[in-house]
């Protein structure tokens, strides 16, 4: 809130997304795009649904890091507990808000999809490395750790979507 740059980045991303979908709609109206995958087929990553899943995985990974960072900035103790909790609240909470704002009737993040577990696991990993390395961490190591955890969370979510893995904690969706 101290600087508008983050808000401007978010607004710019939203505008780019709108432009992308407008162009996609214009191109598909002229019959140049492939039809969407049917619900019983595997997810086609080149489809609109695939693009949403990739964007969602990026958001999950990013908000996992942001949650742990907020716990660090607020000096929440113990970090091994609060880091993963904040990662889940920011990442999975953002996913639920996304689904509510899209007016999606079956909210995947509440219907058995492995979603908060990814934020929990990678938030714990991120927190533990920071906790155990502590003052020995150099800026380069923090950047490398952040990129590694983000990539791991992103790949985890993509694998969950690709193989349609379900959470054992939330049961199976119909």
N, C-alpha and C positions, 0 to 999 in steps of 0.2 A: 504494500500500500504506500510505501515511501517513494516509489518510482513508478511511472506509468508504463515502463517498458514491457513488463510481463503481461499486463492487460493488452497492450498493443500487439504483442506476439499472439495471444489467444484470439483477438479479433481478426488479425491477419490470417490465421489458420482457418477460422470459420469462413471468411470470405473466399479463400482458396478452395475450401470444400464446396461451397455453394457454386462457384464457377465450374469446378470439376463436374458436379452433378448436372448443371445446366448443359454443359458441352456433351456429356454422356447422353442426356435425353435428346439433344438435337441430332447427334450422330445415330442413335438407335431409331429415331423417327424416320430416318432415311434408309433404314434397313441394312446399315453397314456393320452393326454389332451382332454378335452371336446371341441367341436367346438365353435367358436366365436358366440356371440348372433347376431341374425339377426337385421337389422336396425329398424324394426318395434317393436321389443320386448323391454321391460324395460332394462335398463343398468344392466348388470351382474357385480357385483363388483369384482368377481374373474377373470374376463377376462382381457386381455391386456388393453382394453379401460378403464375398471374400475380402473386398476392400474395407468393409465395415469391421470384419473380424481382425484384420491386420491393424487398423487404426485403434481398435479396442485393445489389442495386445500391447501396442505402443503406450497407450494411456495407462494400462495396468502396470507396466514396467516403470513408467515415469512416476506415477503416484505412489508406488511402493517406495521408491527412493525418497520422494518428498515427505512421506509419512515418517520415515526414520529421521530425516533431517529436521523435521519439526520437533520430534522428541529430543533430539540432540540440542537444538536451539533453546528449548524450554527446560533443559537440564533435568529431564525426567529420569528418575532413578528407581529401579535398576533398568539400564538401557536394554538388556537382553529381554526384558518383559515388555516395556513400553514401546520400544522400537517396532517390534512386529505388530503390536496392537494398533499403533498409529498407522503402520503400513496398510493393515487391513481396513481401517476406518477410511483412509483416504482413497485407496485403490478400489476396494469392493463397494464402498459407499458411493463413490463416483460412478461406478457401473450401474448400481441400482438407480441413482438419479437419472442417468442417461436413459435407462429403459423406461422409467416413469415419464420423462419428458417426451420420449418418442411415442408414448401411449401404447407401448407394447403390452398386449394382454397377458402373455406368458413371459414373465420376467426371468430370463435365463439364469441370472445370478442368484435367483431365489429358488430355482427349480432343479437343483441337483448338479448343475455344471460346476466343474472344479474352477473356482474363481478366487474366493478369499483365501483358499489354501495356498495358492501360488504366492500371493502377497505375504502371507504369514511365513512361509518357508524362506523366501528370499529376503524378506525384512529381517528375519532372525539371522540369516547368514551375514547380511550387511552389518547388523548391529553387533554381532559377535566379533567380527573382524575389527571393527572400529574399537570395540571395548578392549580386546586383547592386545591390539597394536598400539592403541592410545596415542600418546605423545610422539611415538616413534614414526607415525605416519607422516610422510611427506606429501606435498601437493600432488606430485606425479602419481603416487600410490593411491591417493584418494580418487583421482580421476580414473585410473585404471580399475580400481575396485568398483566404482560407480558404473562404469561402462560394462564391466563384466556382469554385475548383478542385473543391470537393465537388460542386457542381451539374454541372460539366463532366464529371467522372468518372461521376456518376450517369446523365446523359443518354447518355454514350458507351456505358455498359453496356446501357441500355434499347434503344438503337438496334441494338447487336450482337444482342441477343435477338430483337428484332422482325424484323430482316432476316436472322436466322440466319447471320451472318457467321462465317467460320471463320478460324483462325490459319494463316498461311502457314508458320509455324515448326514447328508441331506436327502438321501434316498434317491430313487429313480423317478424320473419324470415320465408321464404317460406317453 
